[in-house]
Amino acid sequence: MLVPEFAIRTAAPGDDRFLAALDRNTWSTLHAVQPRPEPGTPFFDERHRPEDYLVAVGEGEVVGGAALLGYVRVAPPTPLAVTAHVRQIQGLAVAEAARRLGIARALLRAAVDRARAEGAVRITLRVLGHNAPARALYASEGFAVEGVLPGEIFLDGAYVDDVLMGRSLGP
């Protein structure tokens, strides 16, 4: 089912249970290094605040009856002043039924726009080496591989590279 239009907005506290369900439903060892979230686990906590997330919201006919189609988390990489000029993508997910509609790309672009608006001059992310679709998306949006930590992650019985990507937010 196609979503004719969607909007991107900052997450609100009331999005918690919908985002928690989306996170559980999209969980995969292709991209997740944490165990699958248990039902009833809150999505937001003191480290994961609604204002750190941008959400894609369906307008008109909505995929699978769920208004929240995806999210991206964009936040400072550390609480240190020396990295205040950097933002980091710390999660990106799109509902399976809403994939291939440009939602992930739109969320990524919105994250870049937000980072610029916050005064950041760089944006970075980490992606698992075996996640070819995500790596291709990031590369197509100007992210370059800036480092690889070979075998850094032991996931599902195999060692996986941790790939560091980034891009300048200059003009």
Protein Blocks (a to p, Z undefined) as FASTA:
>chain_A
ZZfbacdddddfklmmmmmmmmmmmgcfklpcbdcddehiafbdfklcfklpccdddehj
aehhiablbdcddddfbfcfklmmpccdebdcddfklgonommmmmmmmmmmmmmmnopa
bdcddddfklmmlmmmmmmnopacfbdcehkbcgehiacddddddddfbZZ
